[in-house]
């Protein structure tokens, strides 16, 4: 009997264990417990920006403006050396280097902090006019004053090499594989121009590339590093160079006076502007003969410029959809700037974006009068407007958000450049803004 009682008690306990939770649960609501998961912080790789370089004349310190792409805002201004003219960025956008042509220095800073700014003093007589690099160890400076290329160590910020090149080096490119640097030297009235290749490994110059150059003014490298292209303004040709043997293997005519060339890595094209002939030529870089895909006229009576205008610079969106040509039309002492939008699918004109109409203040027919560049995310195009003292910001995409509601290829703003040091012309006024001359986009 005692065993039976124990069995009944155990059975009753089992029933209570099973039934009680079911019975009590009828009147209660139970919610699952959520364990919070901390999201990953934003990646800095998605924070696109551009650097605008501005000059304040031949005797005053210039400045750079750091512009946030997503917010169209000024993130900060850095005072650099006298008369800055060009800039380059280390891979990964870790550091910016600015060529200060007026005081023989190169300024450098981290774009995220801007300060401190480090100045590298160059050899006596140096006039830095162009900076190029595809590596993290060194930057290369075209020294117009000493007809040389200077090598600056990124680690310690000093000049480690001075390499003799042709008369008046004006542009350079380092191949993406960091094997060679190609230098275009424009020459002068008594000395023809030349092209020099430099070995990045030991910083030695090779024999001059080719012959018959008149005034080479721009250089670009193909993405695979196997070809480099040189624009010679004096002969009006673009020449293809085999980087393995430094031999000329093809050329194409773009007209005498062409002075700017942009390599479109997405479509493997070369876009060349010619302000002397008022044309823009698109070349196919997949073939060494560089066949022309299209030539667009900006002369009087043309679609983009009924009264005529000079194409000064060009950029293309990284997504391969559109190209943008910055043009200037001078009438008396007034210059009117515009941007012509080109559909890259069929090389036809999509439209025109008006920028400004202001008194002429800068050197005409130079790509640095209206220099243009696209953001890495293809959402914006920037134009450094030297005459207007501002940076034009164009949205390449439509925005239907409240308060905006604009279509694609709309001028968002003309952002003023940093103030200069000139005289104040009216009571309570401010000095005139500096003159922007170059745009450097982040990757």
C-alpha positions as CSV (number, residue, x, y, z in Angstrom):
1,X,0.0,0.0,0.0
2,X,2.9,2.3,0.8
3,X,4.3,1.7,-2.7
4,X,0.9,2.4,-4.3
5,X,0.6,5.7,-2.4
6,X,4.0,6.8,-3.6
7,X,3.1,5.9,-7.2
8,X,-0.1,8.0,-7.0
9,X,1.8,11.0,-5.6
10,X,4.4,10.8,-8.3
11,X,1.7,10.6,-11.0
12,X,-0.1,13.6,-9.5
13,X,3.1,15.6,-9.5
14,X,3.7,14.8,-13.1
15,X,0.2,15.9,-14.1
16,X,0.6,19.2,-12.2
17,X,4.0,19.8,-13.9
18,X,2.5,19.3,-17.4
19,X,-1.0,20.9,-16.9
20,X,-0.3,23.9,-14.7
21,X,1.8,25.9,-17.2
22,X,-0.8,25.3,-19.9
23,X,-3.6,26.4,-17.6
24,X,-1.9,29.5,-16.3
25,X,-0.7,30.5,-19.8
26,X,-4.3,31.0,-21.1
27,X,-4.6,34.4,-19.4
28,X,-1.0,35.7,-20.0
29,X,0.8,37.1,-23.0
30,X,4.5,36.1,-23.4
31,X,6.8,38.0,-25.7
32,X,10.2,36.8,-27.0
33,X,13.2,38.4,-25.5
34,X,15.2,40.4,-28.0
35,X,18.9,40.5,-27.6
36,X,20.3,43.9,-28.9
37,X,22.9,43.6,-31.7
38,X,25.2,46.6,-32.0
39,X,25.4,47.7,-35.7
40,X,28.8,48.1,-37.3
41,X,30.0,51.7,-37.4
42,X,29.9,53.5,-40.8
43,X,32.8,52.7,-43.0
44,X,35.0,55.7,-43.9
45,X,35.3,54.2,-47.4
46,X,31.8,55.4,-48.1
47,X,32.5,59.0,-47.0
48,X,33.3,60.6,-50.4
49,X,34.8,64.1,-50.6
50,X,36.6,66.4,-53.0
51,X,39.4,68.8,-52.4
52,X,39.3,72.2,-54.2
53,X,42.6,74.0,-54.6
54,X,42.4,77.9,-54.7
55,X,45.0,80.5,-55.3
56,X,45.2,84.1,-54.0
57,X,47.6,85.5,-56.5
58,X,51.3,85.1,-57.0
59,X,52.3,86.6,-53.6
60,X,49.7,85.3,-51.1
61,X,49.0,82.0,-49.4
62,X,46.4,79.8,-51.1
63,X,43.9,77.3,-49.6
64,X,42.1,74.0,-50.0
65,X,38.5,73.4,-49.4
66,X,37.3,69.9,-48.3
67,X,33.8,69.4,-49.6
68,X,31.5,66.6,-48.4
69,X,29.8,64.9,-51.4
70,X,26.7,63.7,-49.6
71,X,25.9,67.0,-47.8
72,X,27.3,69.5,-50.3
73,X,29.0,71.2,-47.3
74,X,32.4,72.7,-46.6
75,X,34.1,70.4,-44.1
76,X,37.1,72.6,-43.6
77,X,39.7,74.9,-45.1
78,X,43.5,74.4,-45.0
79,X,45.9,77.3,-45.7
80,X,48.7,76.0,-47.9
81,X,51.7,77.8,-49.5
82,X,51.8,80.6,-52.0
83,X,50.2,80.2,-55.4
84,X,49.1,76.5,-55.2
85,X,48.4,75.0,-58.6
86,X,47.9,71.3,-58.4
87,X,47.4,68.4,-55.9
88,X,47.6,64.6,-55.6
89,X,46.2,62.1,-53.1
90,X,47.8,58.9,-51.7
91,X,45.9,55.7,-52.5
92,X,43.2,55.3,-49.9
93,X,43.0,59.1,-49.5
94,X,45.2,59.0,-46.4
95,X,47.1,62.2,-47.3
96,X,46.9,65.2,-49.7
97,X,49.9,66.9,-51.3
98,X,49.7,70.4,-52.8
99,X,52.2,72.0,-55.2
100,X,52.8,75.6,-54.1
101,X,54.4,77.2,-57.1
102,X,55.1,80.6,-55.5
103,X,57.3,79.6,-52.5
104,X,59.0,76.3,-53.6
105,X,57.1,74.1,-51.2
106,X,54.8,71.2,-51.1
107,X,52.1,71.2,-48.4
108,X,50.6,68.0,-47.1
109,X,47.9,67.1,-44.7
110,X,45.4,64.3,-43.7
111,X,42.0,65.2,-45.2
112,X,40.2,63.9,-42.0
113,X,42.0,66.3,-39.6
114,X,43.5,68.9,-42.0
115,X,45.8,70.1,-39.2
116,X,48.7,69.9,-38.8
117,X,49.9,70.9,-42.2
118,X,53.5,69.8,-43.1
119,X,55.5,71.8,-45.6
120,X,58.3,70.2,-47.6
121,X,61.0,72.7,-48.7
122,X,62.2,72.1,-52.2
123,X,65.7,72.8,-53.7
124,X,66.6,76.4,-54.6
125,X,64.9,77.7,-57.7
126,X,62.2,75.0,-57.7
127,X,58.8,75.9,-59.2
128,X,56.5,72.9,-58.4
129,X,53.6,72.8,-61.0
130,X,52.3,69.2,-60.9
131,X,52.1,66.2,-58.5
132,X,51.5,62.6,-59.2
133,X,51.6,59.3,-57.4
134,X,50.0,55.8,-57.5
135,X,51.9,54.5,-54.4
136,X,52.0,55.1,-50.7
137,X,55.8,55.5,-50.3
138,X,56.6,58.5,-52.6
139,X,55.1,61.4,-54.4
140,X,56.6,62.9,-57.6
141,X,56.7,66.6,-58.3
142,X,57.2,68.3,-61.7
143,X,59.8,71.1,-61.0
144,X,59.4,73.7,-63.8
145,X,62.2,75.8,-62.3
146,X,65.0,73.2,-62.4
147,X,63.6,71.0,-65.3
148,X,63.5,68.0,-63.0
149,X,61.2,65.6,-61.1
150,X,61.5,65.7,-57.4
151,X,60.8,62.6,-55.2
152,X,59.3,63.3,-51.8
153,X,59.3,60.5,-49.2
154,X,55.9,60.1,-47.6
155,X,57.5,58.8,-44.4
156,X,59.7,61.7,-43.5
157,X,58.5,64.4,-45.9
158,X,61.9,65.2,-47.5
159,X,63.2,65.3,-51.0
160,X,65.1,62.1,-51.6
161,X,65.8,62.4,-55.4
162,X,66.1,65.0,-58.1
163,X,65.8,63.6,-61.6
164,X,66.6,65.6,-64.7
165,X,64.0,65.6,-67.4
166,X,63.2,67.8,-70.4
167,X,62.6,71.6,-70.6
168,X,59.6,72.8,-68.6
169,X,57.9,69.6,-67.2
170,X,54.2,70.3,-66.9
171,X,52.4,67.0,-66.4
172,X,53.0,63.4,-65.1
173,X,51.4,60.1,-64.4
174,X,52.6,57.0,-62.5
175,X,51.3,53.8,-63.9
176,X,48.8,51.9,-61.6
177,X,51.3,49.1,-61.2
178,X,53.8,51.7,-59.8
179,X,56.5,50.6,-62.2
180,X,57.1,53.8,-64.1
181,X,56.5,57.6,-64.1
182,X,55.9,59.3,-67.4
183,X,56.7,63.1,-67.6
184,X,55.5,65.5,-70.3
185,X,57.9,68.5,-70.8
186,X,56.4,71.3,-72.9
187,X,59.7,72.9,-74.0
188,X,59.9,76.5,-75.0
189,X,60.3,78.6,-78.2
190,X,63.9,77.4,-78.7
191,X,63.7,73.9,-77.2
192,X,61.2,71.3,-78.3
193,X,59.3,69.3,-75.8
194,X,60.0,65.7,-74.8
195,X,58.6,62.7,-72.9
196,X,60.6,60.9,-70.2
197,X,60.0,57.7,-68.4
198,X,61.4,57.1,-64.9
199,X,61.8,53.8,-63.1
200,X,60.0,54.0,-59.8
201,X,62.2,51.2,-58.3
202,X,65.5,53.0,-58.5
203,X,64.4,56.6,-59.5
204,X,66.4,56.6,-62.7
205,X,65.4,58.2,-66.0
206,X,65.3,56.1,-69.2
207,X,66.3,57.5,-72.6
208,X,63.8,60.0,-74.0
209,X,60.6,58.3,-75.4
210,X,60.2,58.8,-79.1
211,X,61.0,61.9,-81.1
212,X,59.3,64.7,-83.0
213,X,57.5,66.1,-79.9
214,X,56.7,69.8,-80.1
215,X,54.7,70.6,-76.9
216,X,53.5,67.7,-74.8
217,X,51.1,69.0,-72.1
218,X,49.2,66.0,-70.6
219,X,49.8,62.3,-69.8
220,X,47.4,59.5,-68.9
221,X,47.8,55.8,-68.1
222,X,45.5,53.0,-69.1
223,X,44.1,51.0,-66.2
224,X,46.2,47.9,-67.1
225,X,49.4,50.0,-67.0
226,X,50.4,48.6,-70.5
227,X,49.7,51.8,-72.3
228,X,50.4,55.5,-71.6
229,X,49.0,58.3,-73.7
230,X,50.6,61.7,-74.3
231,X,48.8,64.7,-75.6
232,X,51.0,67.0,-77.7
233,X,49.4,70.4,-78.1
234,X,51.9,71.5,-80.7
235,X,51.3,68.7,-83.1
236,X,47.7,68.2,-82.2
237,X,48.1,64.4,-81.6
238,X,47.5,61.8,-78.9
239,X,50.3,59.2,-78.9
240,X,50.1,55.7,-77.5
241,X,53.2,54.3,-75.8
242,X,54.0,50.7,-74.9
243,X,55.2,50.9,-71.3
244,X,57.2,47.7,-71.5
245,X,59.5,48.9,-74.3
246,X,58.8,52.7,-74.1
247,X,58.0,52.6,-77.8
248,X,55.4,54.6,-79.7
249,X,52.8,52.2,-81.2
250,X,50.0,54.5,-82.4
251,X,48.6,58.0,-82.6
252,X,45.5,60.0,-83.4
253,X,44.9,63.6,-84.5
254,X,42.8,65.8,-82.2
255,X,43.8,69.2,-83.6
256,X,46.6,71.7,-82.8
257,X,45.9,73.5,-79.5
258,X,44.3,70.6,-77.7
259,X,45.5,70.9,-74.1
260,X,43.6,68.6,-71.8
261,X,42.9,64.8,-71.8
262,X,40.8,62.7,-69.4
263,X,41.0,58.9,-69.4
264,X,37.7,57.2,-68.8
265,X,38.6,53.9,-67.1
266,X,35.1,52.6,-67.1
267,X,34.7,52.7,-70.9
268,X,38.4,52.7,-71.8
269,X,38.3,56.0,-73.6
270,X,40.3,59.2,-74.0
271,X,38.4,62.5,-73.9
272,X,40.3,65.4,-75.3
273,X,39.4,69.1,-75.2
274,X,40.6,71.6,-77.8
275,X,39.8,75.3,-76.9
276,X,41.7,76.5,-80.1
277,X,39.4,74.5,-82.4
278,X,36.3,74.5,-80.1
279,X,36.1,70.7,-80.2
280,X,36.0,67.7,-77.9
281,X,37.2,64.4,-79.3
282,X,36.5,60.9,-77.9
283,X,39.1,58.2,-78.7
284,X,38.8,54.4,-78.3
285,X,41.8,53.4,-76.1
286,X,41.2,49.7,-76.6
287,X,42.9,50.0,-80.0
288,X,46.5,51.3,-80.4
289,X,45.4,53.3,-83.5
290,X,43.1,55.3,-81.2
291,X,40.1,55.6,-83.6
292,X,37.8,58.5,-83.0
293,X,34.4,57.5,-81.7
294,X,33.0,61.1,-81.9
295,X,34.0,64.7,-82.3
296,X,31.7,67.3,-80.8
297,X,31.8,70.9,-81.9
298,X,31.4,73.9,-79.6
299,X,31.9,76.5,-82.3
300,X,29.3,79.2,-83.2
301,X,26.1,77.6,-84.4
302,X,26.7,74.3,-82.5
303,X,24.0,72.8,-80.3
304,X,25.8,73.3,-77.0
305,X,27.1,76.8,-77.8
306,X,25.0,78.7,-80.4
307,X,27.3,81.7,-80.0
308,X,30.5,79.6,-79.6
309,X,32.5,78.6,-76.6
310,X,35.8,77.0,-75.7
311,X,35.9,73.5,-74.1
312,X,38.5,73.6,-71.3
313,X,38.2,70.4,-69.3
314,X,36.1,67.2,-69.2
315,X,35.3,64.5,-66.7
316,X,33.2,61.3,-66.9
317,X,31.1,59.6,-64.2
318,X,32.7,56.5,-62.8
319,X,29.5,54.6,-63.7
320,X,30.1,55.2,-67.4
321,X,26.8,56.9,-68.1
322,X,27.6,60.6,-68.7
323,X,30.5,62.9,-69.4
324,X,30.7,66.6,-68.5
325,X,32.5,69.3,-70.5
326,X,33.3,72.7,-68.9
327,X,33.2,75.5,-71.4
328,X,33.9,79.3,-71.4
329,X,32.6,81.9,-73.7
330,X,34.3,85.3,-73.5
331,X,32.5,88.5,-74.7
332,X,34.6,91.6,-74.1
333,X,35.6,91.5,-70.4
334,X,32.8,89.0,-69.4
335,X,33.2,85.2,-69.4
336,X,30.2,82.9,-69.3
337,X,30.8,79.4,-68.0
338,X,28.6,76.3,-68.7
339,X,28.8,72.6,-68.5
340,X,27.7,70.4,-71.4
341,X,26.3,67.0,-70.5
342,X,27.1,64.1,-72.9
343,X,25.3,60.7,-73.0
344,X,28.2,58.2,-73.2
345,X,26.0,55.4,-74.5
346,X,25.7,57.2,-77.9
347,X,28.0,60.2,-77.5
348,X,25.2,62.7,-78.0
349,X,24.5,65.9,-76.1
350,X,21.9,65.6,-73.3
351,X,21.8,69.2,-72.2
352,X,23.7,72.2,-70.7
353,X,24.1,73.5,-67.2
354,X,24.7,77.2,-66.7
355,X,27.2,78.2,-64.1
356,X,28.1,81.9,-64.0
357,X,28.6,85.0,-66.0
358,X,31.3,87.2,-64.4
359,X,34.2,89.5,-65.2
360,X,37.2,87.8,-66.8
361,X,39.9,87.3,-64.1
362,X,42.0,84.3,-65.0
363,X,44.1,82.9,-67.9
364,X,41.8,82.0,-70.8
365,X,41.8,78.7,-72.7
366,X,43.5,76.9,-69.8
367,X,42.0,73.7,-68.2
368,X,42.7,75.3,-64.8
369,X,40.3,78.2,-65.6
370,X,37.4,75.7,-65.4
371,X,38.7,72.4,-64.0
372,X,36.0,69.7,-63.6
373,X,35.9,66.3,-61.7
374,X,33.3,63.8,-60.7
375,X,32.7,62.3,-57.3
376,X,33.5,58.6,-56.8
377,X,29.8,57.7,-56.3
378,X,28.8,59.4,-59.6
379,X,26.3,61.7,-57.8
380,X,28.1,65.0,-58.2
381,X,30.3,66.9,-60.7
382,X,32.4,69.8,-59.5
383,X,33.8,72.7,-61.5
384,X,36.5,75.0,-60.0
385,X,35.5,78.3,-61.5
386,X,38.6,80.5,-61.4
387,X,37.0,83.7,-62.8
388,X,34.0,83.5,-60.4
389,X,35.9,82.5,-57.2
390,X,33.6,79.6,-56.6
391,X,33.1,75.9,-57.0
392,X,30.1,74.8,-59.0
393,X,28.4,71.7,-57.6
394,X,26.1,69.8,-60.1
395,X,23.8,67.0,-59.0
396,X,23.9,64.3,-61.7
397,X,20.8,62.6,-60.3
398,X,17.2,63.7,-59.6
399,X,16.1,64.5,-56.0
400,X,12.4,64.4,-55.1
401,X,12.9,64.8,-51.4
402,X,10.8,67.6,-49.7
403,X,12.4,71.0,-50.2
404,X,14.5,69.9,-53.1
405,X,12.6,68.4,-56.0
406,X,15.0,68.9,-58.9
407,X,15.9,66.9,-61.9
408,X,19.2,65.3,-63.0
409,X,22.1,67.6,-64.0
410,X,21.0,70.5,-61.8
411,X,23.4,73.2,-60.4
412,X,23.0,72.8,-56.6
413,X,25.2,75.8,-55.7
414,X,28.2,77.8,-56.5
415,X,30.2,77.4,-53.3
416,X,32.4,80.4,-52.5
417,X,36.1,79.8,-52.3
418,X,38.0,80.8,-49.1
419,X,38.4,84.5,-48.7
420,X,41.5,86.1,-50.0
421,X,43.7,88.7,-48.5
422,X,43.0,91.6,-50.9
423,X,41.6,95.0,-50.0
424,X,38.0,95.5,-48.8
425,X,36.2,97.6,-51.4
426,X,33.2,98.6,-49.3
427,X,32.5,99.5,-45.7
428,X,31.7,96.4,-43.7
429,X,32.6,94.2,-46.6
430,X,34.9,91.3,-46.9
431,X,37.9,90.5,-49.2
432,X,37.1,88.9,-52.5
433,X,37.2,85.1,-52.6
434,X,40.3,83.3,-53.9
435,X,40.4,81.7,-57.4
436,X,39.8,77.9,-57.5
437,X,42.1,76.2,-60.0
438,X,41.9,72.4,-59.4
439,X,39.5,69.7,-58.1
440,X,40.8,66.5,-56.6
441,X,38.1,63.8,-55.8
442,X,38.6,61.0,-53.3
443,X,38.3,57.4,-54.3
